[in-house]
């Protein structure tokens, strides 16, 4: 991983345009691992936010047999991010990819993860 935050951020943004051109291994294994690392542990909140946005935009290219697990895990993790725009990105990404989730997963994993957001202190996150 690059040590320069600007390069990391530009790479994440570029993946939205490149995802449909990647082979299965690069997209579903390498890119998912890289985005998970950036989204969960990067010290730059903007990069964590953009990793979530990227996943929301490229969700349609992820292998359908793993898509639901990858996206739900990523977005529910982002809902706990201390950076408010990252939490907002998670809400918007869940909405943009809602067609990929079973009713059982919505009831058991997504709604419980969204519940704390209803009491969020950030006004932009509240309805």
N, C-alpha and C positions, 0 to 999 in steps of 0.2 A: 504494500500500500504506500502511496506517495505521502511524503511528509508535508507537502505544501497544500494547505486547505483549499486554495483556489483551483488547483489541479484536480483534487478529489471532487470538488463541487462541479466543475466542468465535466468531469468524467460521468458523474451521476446524471447530469442533465443530458449528455450526449446519448446515454443508453436508451432513452425514450425513442430516439430516431433509429438506433441501431438494433434494437431488440428483435425485430422481425427478420433480420438478416443473420442472426446467430444460429449456430447449430444447436442441437438438443443438449449436448454436454456443456457448451459454453453458457447457454441461457439458463437451463434448469439446475445446473450444479454450480458452476463457477460464479456466474453473475449473482445467483440467489445467495450464495455464501458471502460474497463481497458486499452486497446490499444489506444483508443481515448484520454484518460486522459494523458497517457504517451507521446503520440506523440505531443499533443498540449501544454502541460504545464510542462513537466519534465525539471528540470534545467540542466540536463546532455545532451549535444547535441548528444552524441553517443547513448543514450537510445532513443531519439526521432528518430534518423536515423534507429536504429534497429527495432523500432516499425513499421516504414514505410516498411522496408524490409520484416518484418514478414507478414504484411497485403498483400503485393504483392505475397508472397509465399503461403499463406493460402486462397487466394481469391476464389479458386475453391471449398472450403468447405463451404463458406458462403451461407446462404439461397438465392437461385436465386431471390426471390421476393424482397430482400433488398440489394443484392450484388452491383448493379450498384450505388445506392445512397451512400452506405457506402464507397465504394472504391473511387469514384470520390471526395466525400467530404474530405476523408482522404488525398488523394494524392494532391489535389489542395491546401489544407491547408499546406502540407509539402513543396510545391513549394515556399511558402513565408517564410520558416524558414531561420533565419539569418546564419545558419551553412551550408556551401556549400555542404558537403557530404549528408546532409539531403535533400537538393534540388535535388541532383543527384539521390539519392535513389527514390525520387518521380517520376522523369522522367523515370527511369528504371522500376519502378513498374507499371506505366501507360502503358508502352510498353509491359510488361509481361502479363498484364491483358486486353489488348485491345479488345479481343474477347467478353468481357462482356458489352461493351458499344454500345449503339445505335448511329447511325449516327447523330441524332438530339442532343444527349448529347455531342458527340465529338465537333460538330459545336458550340453549345451554351455554354458549360461549360469547356471542356478540352482545346480546342484551345485558347480561351481567357486567360485561366490561364497560358498556356505555352508561350504566346507571350512575356511577360516581361523577360523570361529566355533567349530569343534571344539577349538581351542586357546586360546580366549578366556580371559583372566585373570579375568573376571567369573564368579563361581560360578553366578549365576542363569541364565546363558546355556548352561551345560554341561548335558548330559543327566544 
